[in-house]
Amino acid sequence: MRRVSGLDVNGWRDIAARDWDIEEPDVQLEAARIVDGGLGAVAVKQNSGDWIGGPQALLAPHGRGQGWGEIGSQERRLSLAPMLDDLRSDNTLTVNEIYVATVNALARGTDEVILSVPDVPNFDEAAQFRTLSIFHRDRRQFRLLWRPVAAFLHALDCHAIPPNADGALFCFLIHSGTGIEVQTLRLRRDSEHSDHVAPERDGYGFRILRNLGLKQLTDRAHACVTEANPILAEASCERSALALKLMCGDRKAGDIEILRLNNGNWIEIIAPEIAESDIFSNTDFAKDLDFATSETITATFLLTPLAARFASILSRRLQAFFPNMTTLDWDATARGSLRAGRLIERGLPHYFDRLTPISLAVMKKDEPQFDDLIGSNATLPANREYVSPPYRDLKWIAGKHDIEFYVLKGDDEIRFWSVHLDEAPKSDVAVELRIRQTPGQSWAKLSLTSPEWEPLQRAPIFLDWTTLDPIDASPEEVLQKLRTPPPTIPIRIVEPPSIEFWTGSDRLKGINSVLAQMHRTAGYNPAVLAPLLSRTLRDPSTLVLVRPVGTDGVLPNGLSEQVQTYLSAALEQCAEQIVDASRRPLSDNGPLRCLTWTFTRCPESIQDMIVEALEADLNQRQHPLLAPRSARKVLIQGAGRAVTSVPRLRRVLQSLASRAANVDTMNAFAMIIARRQEAPRALTAALVDQIVGLASNELIYLTEKLSFQTRFKNALSATAGLFRYREVEPFALLAGRDAAAQTLRDNLEKAQTILKRHRSRVPRFDEKLGLISSIREFLDGAGDPAILVRIEDLADNETDGED
């Protein structure tokens, strides 16, 4: 038998219910035992820093005031009720510790805890998640249960609700610190177990009569106690707890409370007689308010910790609004929570609930709409997890690293969910969404996978609701935005490594033997190594352009550890020479060429020096890397290959955009914008405008000169690569809404006109004209996602000016 405890931790009078004994935990008792946490729950801080809650904390002297010396510091005694009533999203570690201490004090020896919680809108999925997260490292199982549902289960158990009242509606009024919580629940018979009935819930309840909250009533009672004992107004002693005890029947008029003065002496406080008018005023109940539902309510149940005479007054006043009023004991929610735990253990639904509607913005027949992901409007057994059918009408578009969703929760709460993968699909792939949700137990679990794409099959992606704030837009505003389809984004170029460069072949000298020879002679020669690392060729089987080191810094599979060790030693030697260049000037650019032809394997410290040298050159300042001959060319092109990270790339792009266009800057632009994964995030709107002007004017200039070598290809690559900025700004460079797009369109039209004029003199004319036309299509939101690869294939045998 599992040891289940039902808890109602409310901060005013905490209650636990269990049907087992700590001495004999495996024997189920006939009647539940009640653990009373006492009035006005507090937690106290021990010298060790640990917090203690429950009845023993109420008795402790900690935090009671100056009269108790150092232990009486007020920070060492905190009330639980304000923390629970606020339901704050920014709960501190201390709040969590206090809540845990209180639960632990009431649930000692338990395997499973059913925690009753308020059924009001501000105890939404986020509040549920925060509550359950407090116990995420606890070995015990925790489950949340709405307080009205728990009270309903107890009312069924004690026959206050007859089990044959199928379909009848019952109202529950639960007294809280800030008012009275109202919820209506219907009795429903389980279709799978005809002899079992349980409450059916349909949405949150609400809070009424905030001026009759337990905090407000306690403050009124305390005013009576203070009037009868004026010394309390002087704040010269510890705070009196008499008001709450009088109001809840734990004390009566004439009883004495002993309090300690700040000077260490003691005083007696005499409990006054508290009249109905002291607690309730005539304005508390507005006769023109109607809190009842339009449906017939069979019975109303009130739960309050107030003493019988005050509870009967409250009940009488509320009867003007709610019919057939009955008062349940305050421990009803704890008892009902225990009952829920036992029903769950038997596989029976403890209540039925309607899942929070969750919808996804999708395109249906070229029109966006929010499509239901739950697929059912029926109420479901709350003891089971609902698993939705997979939602399959979705595709991840080729070349896109991101897929974006607008998720609608309920009627108007929208969250924007962006999913990113480092690897983009090479063709459109189908993806699936699936929801798993247990009513009242935090967020629904929304997962994204694919039946045909291995990266998502291997590692499905889950929506983390806690990281997504609701956006400030209505569902209709979101749909209107989606009526404009997202424009095409080019796929970045990733050139892989090939082992042939290393092992050698009939057409290539192998790097392995060169590195081994250098290792034997204890001298790595950058001037020999750099040309070997800078080679390219077409893979004969795939026709893909390959390199010794891939453009993402990847080494080929099958490269031995020994060769990798030799390479690392050579690169370390190059880095040391560069770092030492301020004392021992470099004689040539060999060390820098070696490092930058390994692309992103170039050490970040050297990347920093490259960026600094570029900025120094732009500002006509000296730098050690500018000393060798042709240093500027090597620096600019090397920066395009090797520099990584958004901040460094942005500095490089700003430096390049501040220079006149030439073969070196176009090479660097093409390497960065078309190849670097983080390039879109390094761009800004201003940089895009600058580069549009530089690259498109360069196209016109080169076309007029009939110069179609690598420089022309790089200008095309830099121009087309700018559309990758749409990964950050989805509608960037769209004709009609972007000034830079109009500039680009005008310059592309000029280049096309010149091409056509010299048609007979342009090698591979149709291919070049087609590429420019495809770039123009991007301005209208279309275009070929593989445009960058097509451009790269343009001029294999035409090179100029590569370092």
C-alpha positions in Angstrom: 0.0 0.0 0.0 1.3 3.4 -0.9 1.4 5.9 1.9 -0.7 8.8 0.6 -1.3 12.1 2.3 -3.8 14.8 1.3 -2.6 18.3 2.1 -4.3 21.6 2.3 -1.5 24.1 2.8 -3.3 27.4 2.8 -1.3 29.4 5.4 -4.3 30.1 7.6 -5.0 26.6 9.0 -3.0 23.9 7.3 -4.4 20.4 7.4 -3.1 17.0 6.4 -5.1 13.8 6.1 -3.8 10.3 6.0 -5.3 6.8 6.4 -2.2 5.1 7.7 -0.2 5.3 10.9 3.5 6.2 11.0 4.1 3.2 13.3 2.3 0.8 11.0 2.5 2.5 7.6 1.4 -0.6 5.6 -1.9 -0.9 7.4 -4.8 1.2 5.9 -7.0 2.7 8.6 -10.7 2.7 8.4 -11.0 6.4 9.2 -8.6 9.2 8.1 -6.4 10.8 10.6 -6.1 14.6 10.6 -2.8 16.5 11.3 -3.7 20.1 12.2 -0.9 22.5 11.3 -2.2 25.1 13.6 -3.5 28.6 13.0 -1.4 31.2 11.1 1.3 28.9 9.6 4.8 30.2 9.9 8.3 28.9 9.2 11.3 29.7 11.4 14.9 29.8 10.5 17.4 27.8 12.7 21.0 28.7 13.4 22.0 26.3 10.7 20.1 28.3 8.1 17.4 25.6 7.6 13.8 26.4 7.8 11.3 24.5 10.0 7.5 24.6 9.3 4.4 23.1 10.8 3.1 23.1 14.4 6.5 23.1 15.9 7.4 26.3 14.1 4.4 28.0 15.7 5.6 27.1 19.2 9.2 28.2 18.6 10.5 31.5 19.9 12.4 32.3 16.7 11.5 35.7 15.2 9.1 36.7 18.0 10.8 40.0 18.7 13.6 41.8 20.6 12.6 40.4 23.9 13.9 37.0 22.7 17.3 38.3 22.0 19.2 37.4 18.9 16.9 34.5 18.1 14.0 36.9 18.0 15.0 38.7 14.9 12.0 39.1 12.7 13.7 37.7 9.6 13.8 34.3 11.3 10.0 34.0 11.3 7.9 34.3 8.2 4.2 33.8 7.6 3.2 31.4 4.9 -0.3 32.8 3.9 0.9 36.0 2.1 3.3 34.0 0.0 0.5 31.6 -1.1 -2.1 34.3 -1.6 0.2 36.3 -3.9 1.1 33.4 -6.1 4.0 35.4 -7.3 6.0 34.3 -10.4 9.2 35.5 -8.9 9.3 33.2 -5.9 12.6 33.4 -4.2 14.6 30.4 -2.9 13.5 31.4 0.6 9.8 31.2 -0.3 10.4 27.7 -1.8 12.3 26.6 1.3 9.5 27.7 3.6 6.8 26.0 1.5 8.9 22.8 1.4 9.4 23.0 5.2 5.7 23.3 5.8 4.8 20.4 3.5 7.5 18.2 5.0 6.2 18.9 8.5 2.7 17.7 7.6 3.6 14.9 5.2 6.3 13.0 7.2 6.7 9.4 6.0 4.6 9.9 2.9 5.2 8.2 -0.5 2.7 10.4 -2.4 1.4 13.9 -1.7 -1.8 15.3 -3.1 -1.5 19.1 -2.7 -4.8 21.0 -2.9 -4.5 24.4 -4.7 -6.8 27.3 -5.4 -9.0 27.0 -8.5 -8.7 30.6 -9.8 -7.2 32.0 -13.0 -3.9 33.2 -11.5 -3.1 29.6 -10.5 -2.5 28.8 -14.1 0.0 26.5 -15.8 2.9 28.7 -14.8 1.9 28.7 -11.1 1.3 25.0 -11.3 4.8 24.5 -12.8 6.4 26.7 -10.2 4.7 24.7 -7.4 5.7 21.3 -8.8 9.2 22.5 -9.6 9.8 23.2 -5.9 9.7 19.4 -5.3 11.5 18.3 -8.5 14.4 16.7 -6.5 12.0 15.0 -4.0 11.7 11.3 -4.3 8.1 11.4 -3.3 5.4 11.8 -6.0 3.5 15.1 -5.9 0.2 15.8 -7.6 -1.9 19.0 -7.6 -5.6 19.0 -7.0 -8.1 21.8 -7.2 -9.5 22.7 -3.7 -13.2 22.6 -4.9 -12.7 19.2 -6.5 -11.2 17.9 -3.2 -14.1 19.3 -1.3 -16.5 17.7 -3.7 -14.9 14.3 -3.2 -15.2 14.6 0.5 -18.8 15.7 0.2 -19.4 12.5 -1.9 -17.6 10.4 0.7 -19.6 11.8 3.6 -22.9 11.6 1.6 -23.5 15.3 1.6 -23.8 14.8 -2.2 -25.8 11.8 -3.1 -24.1 9.4 -5.6 -27.2 9.2 -7.7 -27.5 12.9 -8.5 -26.0 12.4 -12.0 -25.7 15.7 -13.9 -26.5 17.9 -10.8 -24.6 21.1 -10.4 -23.0 21.9 -7.0 -21.4 25.2 -5.9 -18.4 25.5 -3.6 -17.4 28.6 -1.7 -13.9 28.4 -0.2 -12.6 31.1 2.2 -9.1 32.3 1.3 -6.9 35.1 2.5 -8.1 37.5 -0.2 -11.8 36.7 -0.6 -14.0 33.8 -1.3 -13.3 31.4 -4.1 -16.3 30.2 -6.1 -16.4 27.1 -8.3 -19.3 25.1 -9.7 -18.8 21.4 -10.4 -21.1 18.8 -11.9 -21.6 15.2 -10.8 -20.7 12.8 -13.6 -20.9 9.0 -13.9 -17.8 7.3 -15.3 -18.7 5.6 -18.6 -16.0 3.0 -18.1 -17.0 2.2 -14.5 -20.8 2.5 -14.1 -20.7 2.4 -10.3 -18.2 5.2 -10.0 -19.1 8.9 -10.0 -16.8 12.0 -9.7 -16.9 15.7 -10.1 -16.7 17.3 -13.6 -14.9 20.6 -13.9 -15.1 23.1 -16.8 -12.6 25.9 -16.4 -11.4 28.1 -13.5 -13.5 29.4 -10.7 -13.3 33.0 -9.6 -12.8 35.0 -6.4 -15.5 37.3 -4.9 -15.9 39.5 -1.8 -12.3 40.4 -1.5 -13.1 42.6 1.5 -14.2 39.4 3.4 -10.8 37.6 2.9 -9.3 36.1 6.0 -6.6 38.7 6.0 -9.1 41.5 6.1 -11.2 39.8 8.8 -8.1 39.1 10.9 -7.1 42.7 10.7 -10.6 43.8 11.9 -10.4 41.3 14.8 -6.9 42.5 15.7 -8.2 46.1 15.9 -10.6 44.9 18.5 -7.9 43.2 20.5 -5.7 46.3 20.3 -8.5 48.5 21.4 -9.0 46.3 24.5 -5.2 46.1 25.1 -3.7 49.5 24.1 -0.2 48.4 24.9 -0.2 46.5 21.6 -0.4 49.8 19.7 3.0 50.7 21.2 4.8 47.9 19.3 6.8 47.2 22.5 6.2 43.5 22.5 5.9 40.5 20.1 2.9 40.4 17.8 -0.3 39.0 19.2 -1.9 36.0 17.5 -5.1 36.4 19.6 -7.2 37.9 16.8 -6.9 34.9 14.4 -7.5 32.5 17.3 -10.6 34.3 18.5 -12.0 34.5 15.0 -11.4 30.8 14.4 -12.6 29.5 17.8 -9.3 28.5 19.4 -9.7 31.2 22.1 -12.8 32.8 23.7 -13.4 36.1 25.4 -11.6 36.4 28.7 -8.7 34.1 27.7 -5.2 35.4 28.4 -2.3 35.5 26.0 1.2 35.9 27.4 3.5 38.0 25.3 7.1 39.0 25.8 8.1 42.6 25.9 11.1 43.9 24.0 12.9 44.4 27.3 12.5 40.7 28.2 9.6 41.1 30.6 6.1 39.6 30.1 2.6 41.0 29.8 -0.9 39.5 29.7 -3.3 40.3 26.9 -6.9 39.7 27.6 -9.2 38.4 24.8 -12.1 40.8 24.2 -15.6 39.8 23.1 -15.8 40.2 19.4 -19.3 41.0 18.0 -20.7 40.3 14.5 -20.4 44.0 13.7 -16.7 44.0 14.5 -16.1 41.4 11.8 -18.7 42.0 9.2 -20.0 45.4 8.0 -23.3 46.1 6.2 -21.4 47.1 3.1 -19.5 43.8 2.8 -22.4 42.1 1.0 -23.8 44.1 -1.9 -27.4 43.0 -2.6 -27.3 44.0 -6.3 -24.6 41.4 -7.1 -25.5 38.0 -8.4 -22.7 35.5 -8.2 -24.8 32.4 -9.2 -24.8 30.6 -12.5 -27.8 30.7 -14.8 -28.1 26.9 -14.3 -29.9 25.4 -11.3 -27.6 24.8 -8.4 -28.6 21.7 -6.4 -26.6 22.7 -3.3 -23.9 25.1 -2.1 -21.1 24.2 0.2 -19.1 26.7 2.3 -15.7 26.0 3.7 -14.2 28.4 6.2 -11.9 28.1 9.2 -14.0 30.7 11.1 -15.5 29.7 14.4 -19.0 28.2 14.2 -20.8 31.5 15.2 -18.9 33.5 12.6 -19.2 30.8 10.0 -23.0 30.7 10.5 -23.2 34.5 10.1 -21.2 34.3 6.9 -23.3 31.4 5.6 -26.5 33.3 6.4 -25.3 36.4 4.5 -24.2 34.4 1.5 -27.6 32.6 1.2 -29.0 35.7 -0.4 -26.9 34.8 -3.5 -26.3 31.0 -3.2 -29.1 28.5 -2.6 -29.2 25.5 -0.2 -26.2 26.5 1.8 -24.3 23.8 3.8 -21.0 24.3 5.7 -18.3 21.6 5.4 -15.5 21.2 7.9 -12.3 23.1 7.1 -10.5 19.7 6.8 -12.8 18.7 3.8 -10.1 19.6 1.2 -7.4 17.6 2.9 -9.8 14.6 3.3 -10.9 15.0 -0.3 -7.3 15.1 -1.5 -6.6 11.8 0.4 -9.6 10.3 -1.3 -8.3 11.5 -4.7 -5.0 9.7 -4.0 -6.8 6.4 -3.3 -9.0 6.7 -6.4 -5.9 7.3 -8.5 -4.2 4.3 -6.9 -7.2 2.1 -8.0 -7.2 3.5 -11.6 -10.4 5.4 -11.2 -10.8 9.1 -12.3 -10.9 11.4 -9.2 -12.5 14.1 -11.4 -13.1 14.9 -15.1 -11.7 18.0 -16.7 -11.7 19.8 -20.0 -8.1 20.4 -21.3 -6.9 23.9 -21.9 -7.4 24.4 -25.7 -4.1 24.7 -27.5 -4.1 25.7 -31.1 -1.4 26.2 -33.7 -1.3 28.8 -36.5 -1.2 26.9 -39.8 -2.0 27.5 -43.5 -5.2 25.8 -44.7 -6.1 26.4 -48.4 -3.7 29.4 -48.6 -5.4 31.0 -45.6 -3.9 31.0 -42.1 -6.0 29.8 -39.2 -5.5 28.5 -35.6 -5.9 24.7 -35.7 -6.9 22.8 -32.6 -4.2 20.4 -31.4 -6.2 18.8 -28.6 -8.8 17.4 -31.0 -11.5 17.0 -28.4 -13.9 19.3 -26.5 -15.0 16.5 -24.1 -14.0 16.3 -20.5 -11.4 13.7 -19.8 -10.4 11.6 -16.7 -7.9 13.6 -14.7 -6.0 10.6 -13.5 -4.6 9.9 -17.0 -2.3 11.7 -19.3 -3.9 12.8 -22.5 -1.8 12.1 -25.6 -2.9 13.8 -28.8 -2.8 12.2 -32.2 0.3 13.6 -34.1 -0.4 16.8 -36.0 1.2 16.2 -39.4 0.2 19.1 -41.6 3.6 20.8 -41.1 6.9 21.0 -43.1 10.4 22.2 -42.3 11.5 24.2 -45.3 14.7 23.3 -47.1 17.7 25.5 -46.1 16.0 26.9 -43.0 17.7 26.5 -39.6 14.6 27.7 -37.8 11.0 26.8 -37.8 8.5 29.1 -36.1 5.1 28.6 -34.5 2.4 30.8 -33.0 0.8 28.7 -30.2 -2.6 29.9 -28.9 -3.5 28.8 -25.4 -7.1 29.3 -24.5 -8.9 32.1 -26.3 -6.3 34.9 -26.5 -2.9 33.9 -25.0 -0.4 33.6 -27.8 3.2 32.5 -27.5 5.8 32.6 -30.3 7.9 29.5 -30.4 11.1 29.4 -32.5 12.9 26.1 -32.9 16.6 26.2 -34.1 18.8 23.4 -35.4 22.4 23.7 -36.5 21.8 21.5 -39.5 19.2 22.6 -42.0 17.3 20.1 -44.2 18.4 19.8 -47.8 14.8 19.4 -48.9 11.4 20.1 -47.4 10.7 17.5 -44.6 7.5 16.6 -42.8 7.4 17.3 -39.1 4.9 16.3 -36.4 3.7 18.0 -33.3 2.2 16.0 -30.4 0.7 17.2 -27.1 0.7 15.3 -23.8 -1.3 16.9 -21.0 -2.6 15.9 -17.6 -5.3 18.2 -16.3 -4.2 20.5 -13.5 -0.6 19.4 -13.5 1.4 22.3 -15.0 2.0 22.9 -18.7 1.0 20.7 -21.6 4.1 19.0 -23.1 4.4 20.0 -26.8 7.0 18.1 -28.8 8.3 18.4 -32.3 9.7 15.4 -34.3 9.9 14.2 -37.8 9.2 10.8 -39.4 11.7 11.3 -42.1 14.5 13.6 -40.8 17.1 11.9 -38.6 18.2 15.0 -36.5 14.6 15.4 -35.2 14.1 11.7 -34.9 17.2 11.4 -32.7 16.4 14.4 -30.5 12.8 15.7 -30.5 12.4 19.3 -29.4 10.1 20.2 -26.5 8.4 23.5 -26.0 9.7 25.2 -22.8 6.7 27.3 -21.8 8.6 29.0 -19.0 11.0 30.8 -21.5 8.2 32.2 -23.7 6.2 35.2 -22.6 2.8 35.8 -24.2 3.1 38.3 -27.1 1.1 41.5 -27.3 -1.1 40.6 -30.2 -4.6 39.2 -30.7 -5.2 35.9 -32.7 -6.6 37.9 -35.6 -3.5 40.2 -35.7 -1.3 37.2 -35.8 -3.3 35.6 -38.6 -3.2 38.8 -40.6 0.6 38.9 -40.3 0.8 35.3 -41.5 -1.2 36.0 -44.6 2.0 37.4 -46.0 4.1 34.2 -46.6 7.7 34.1 -45.3 10.2 34.8 -48.0 12.8 32.3 -49.1 16.1 32.1 -47.3 19.3 30.7 -49.0 21.0 27.6 -47.7 24.5 28.5 -46.5 27.5 26.8 -48.1 29.3 24.1 -46.1 32.3 22.7 -47.9 33.4 19.4 -46.3 37.0 18.0 -45.9 38.5 15.2 -47.9 41.0 12.7 -46.7 42.6 12.7 -50.2 44.4 15.9 -49.5 46.1 14.2 -46.5 46.9 10.7 -47.8 47.8 11.9 -51.2 47.0 10.5 -54.7 48.1 10.6 -58.3 46.9 14.1 -58.6 47.7 15.4 -55.1 50.6 15.6 -52.8 49.6 14.3 -49.3 49.8 16.5 -46.2 50.5 13.5 -44.0 54.0 12.9 -45.3 54.9 16.6 -45.2 53.8 16.9 -41.6 55.7 13.7 -40.6 58.8 15.0 -42.3 58.5 18.4 -40.5 58.0 16.6 -37.2 61.1 14.5 -37.7 63.2 17.6 -38.5 61.6 19.5 -35.6 60.7 22.4 -37.8 57.2 23.1 -39.1 57.4 25.4 -42.2 54.3 27.5 -42.7 55.4 28.6 -46.1 55.3 25.0 -47.3 52.2 24.0 -45.3 49.9 27.0 -46.2 49.7 26.2 -50.0 48.8 22.6 -49.1 46.0 23.7 -46.8 44.5 26.2 -49.3 43.8 23.6 -52.1 40.3 22.7 -53.4 39.0 20.1 -55.7 35.7 18.5 -56.8 34.9 15.1 -55.3 34.7 12.8 -58.4 31.7 11.0 -57.1 29.5 13.8 -55.7 31.0 16.8 -57.6 31.0 18.7 -54.3 33.8 21.1 -53.7 36.1 19.8 -50.9 39.0 21.1 -49.0 41.7 19.7 -46.6 39.8 21.3 -43.7 36.1 21.9 -44.0 34.8 25.5 -43.9 33.3 24.7 -40.5 36.8 23.7 -39.3 36.0 20.0 -39.6 38.8 17.5 -40.3 38.1 14.5 -42.5 37.0 11.1 -41.1 39.8 8.6 -40.9 42.6 11.2 -40.2 44.9 9.5 -37.8 45.4 10.8 -34.3 49.1 11.1 -35.0 48.6 13.4 -38.0 46.1 15.4 -36.0 48.8 15.8 -33.3 51.3 16.9 -35.9 48.8 19.4 -37.3 48.0 20.8 -33.8 51.8 21.2 -33.1 52.2 23.1 -36.4 49.3 25.4 -35.8 50.4 26.1 -32.2 53.8 27.1 -33.5 52.2 29.4 -36.0 50.0 30.9 -33.2 53.1 31.5 -31.0 54.9 33.3 -33.9 51.9 35.6 -34.4 51.5 36.3 -30.7 55.3 37.1 -30.5 55.2 39.3 -33.6 55.4 42.5 -31.6 58.8 41.5 -30.3 59.9 39.4 -33.3 58.3 40.8 -36.5 56.9 38.3 -38.9 59.0 37.8 -42.1 56.1 36.6 -44.1 52.3 35.8 -43.9 52.9 32.0 -43.7 51.8 31.5 -40.0 48.6 33.5 -40.6 47.8 31.8 -43.8 48.2 28.4 -42.2 45.8 29.2 -39.4 43.2 30.9 -41.5 43.1 28.0 -44.0 42.0 25.8 -41.2 38.9 28.1 -41.0 37.2 28.0 -37.5 40.0 26.0 -36.0 42.0 29.2 -35.9 42.5 30.1 -32.1 40.1 32.8 -30.8 43.1 34.8 -29.6 44.5 35.0 -33.1 41.0 35.9 -34.4 41.0 38.8 -32.0 44.4 40.0 -33.4 43.1 39.7 -37.0 40.1 41.9 -36.2 42.3 44.4 -34.3 44.7 44.5 -37.3 41.9 45.1 -39.7 40.6 48.0 -37.6 44.1 49.4 -37.2 44.6 49.3 -41.0 41.3 51.1 -41.6 42.4 53.8 -39.1 46.0 54.0 -40.5 47.5 52.7 -37.3 50.4 50.2 -37.0 49.9 46.6 -36.0 52.3 43.6 -36.0 50.2 41.6 -38.5 50.4 44.5 -41.0 54.2 44.3 -41.2 54.7 41.6 -43.8 54.4 42.1 -47.5 50.8 41.7 -48.9 49.6 41.6 -45.2 46.3 43.5 -46.0 45.2 40.9 -48.6 46.0 38.0 -46.3 44.3 39.7 -43.3 41.1 40.5 -45.2 40.7 37.2 -46.9 41.8 35.3 -43.8 39.2 37.2 -41.7 36.6 36.0 -44.1 37.6 32.3 -43.6 38.6 32.1 -39.9 36.8 34.7 -37.8 33.8 33.4 -35.7 31.3 34.6 -33.1 28.7 37.3 -33.7 30.6 40.2 -32.0 33.9 39.5 -34.0 32.1 39.0 -37.3 30.1 42.2 -36.9 33.4 44.1 -36.4 34.9 42.4 -39.5 31.8 43.2 -41.6 31.9 46.8 -40.4 35.5 47.1 -41.4 34.9 45.5 -44.8 31.9 47.7 -45.5 34.0 50.8 -44.7 36.5 50.0 -47.5 36.3 50.3 -51.3 35.2 47.1 -53.0 38.0 45.0 -54.4 38.9 41.3 -54.9 39.8 40.9 -51.2 36.8 42.5 -49.7 34.4 40.6 -52.0 36.2 37.3 -51.1 35.8 38.0 -47.4 32.2 39.1 -47.8 31.4 35.9 -49.7 33.1 33.6 -47.2 31.4 35.2 -44.2 27.9 35.9 -45.5 27.5 32.7 -47.6 29.3 30.3 -45.2 29.4 31.3 -41.6 26.5 30.0 -39.5 26.3 33.0 -37.2 26.6 35.6 -40.1 22.9 36.5 -40.1 23.0 37.5 -36.5 26.2 39.5 -37.1 24.4 41.6 -39.7 22.4 44.6 -38.9 20.0 46.6 -41.1 22.6 49.3 -41.6 25.2 46.8 -42.6 22.9 45.1 -45.0 22.2 48.5 -46.7 26.0 49.2 -47.0 26.8 45.8 -48.4 23.9 45.9 -50.8 25.4 49.0 -52.3 29.0 47.7 -52.4 28.2 44.3 -53.8 25.6 45.2 -56.3 27.7 48.1 -57.7 30.6 45.7 -57.9 28.4 43.5 -60.1 27.7 46.4 -62.4 31.4 47.4 -62.6 32.6 43.8 -63.3 29.9 43.2 -65.9 30.8 46.4 -67.7 34.4 45.2 -67.7 33.3 41.7 -68.8 35.3 40.4 -65.9 33.7 37.1 -64.8 36.4 35.6 -62.6 36.3 34.7 -58.9 35.7 38.4 -58.0 32.4 38.3 -60.0 31.4 35.1 -58.4 32.1 36.5 -54.9 30.1 39.6 -55.6 27.2 37.4 -56.6 27.7 35.3 -53.4 27.8 38.3 -51.1 24.7 39.7 -52.7 22.7 36.5 -52.6 24.0 35.7 -49.1 22.5 38.9 -47.7 19.1 37.2 -47.9 20.2 35.0 -45.1 19.6 38.0 -42.9 15.9 36.8 -43.1 16.9 34.3 -40.4 16.9 37.3 -38.1 14.5 39.7 -39.8 12.1 37.4 -41.8 10.9 40.1 -44.2 14.2 41.8 -44.9 15.1 42.8 -48.4 11.5 42.5 -49.7 10.6 44.7 -52.7 8.1 47.4 -51.8 8.9 47.5 -48.1 12.7 47.9 -48.0 14.7 50.8 -49.5 17.8 48.6 -49.9 15.7 46.0 -51.8 14.9 48.7 -54.4 18.5 49.7 -54.7 19.4 46.0 -55.3 16.7 45.5 -57.8 17.8 48.6 -59.8 21.5 47.4 -59.8 20.6 43.9 -60.8 18.5 45.2 -63.7 21.5 47.2 -64.9 23.8 44.2 -64.6 21.2 42.1 -66.6 21.0 44.8 -69.3 24.8 44.9 -69.7 25.0 41.1 -69.8 22.4 40.9 -72.6 24.2 43.7 -74.6 27.4 41.7 -74.6 25.8 38.3 -74.8 28.2 36.8 -77.3 31.2 37.8 -75.3 30.0 36.4 -71.9 31.1 32.8 -71.1 28.3 30.7 -69.8 25.9 33.6 -70.5 22.7 31.7 -69.7 24.0 30.5 -66.3 25.1 34.0 -65.3 21.8 35.6 -66.4 19.8 32.9 -64.6 21.7 33.5 -61.4 21.0 37.2 -61.5 17.4 36.5 -62.3 17.2 34.1 -59.3 18.6 36.8 -57.0 15.9 39.2 -58.2 13.3 36.5 -57.4 14.4 36.7 -53.7 13.4 40.3 -53.7 9.8 39.1 -54.3 10.0 36.4 -51.6 10.7 33.6 -54.0 14.1 32.3 -55.3 16.1 29.1 -55.2 17.3 28.2 -51.7 20.3 26.5 -53.3 21.4 29.8 -55.0 24.7 30.0 -53.1 25.8 26.5 -54.1 24.8 27.3 -57.7 26.9 30.5 -57.6 29.9 28.6 -56.1 29.7 26.1 -59.0 30.0 29.0 -61.5 33.7 29.6 -61.9 35.8 26.5 -61.0 38.4 27.3 -63.6 38.4 31.0 -63.3 40.4 32.4 -60.3 41.9 35.7 -59.5 43.7 37.1 -56.5 43.3 34.4 -53.8 45.9 34.6 -51.0 
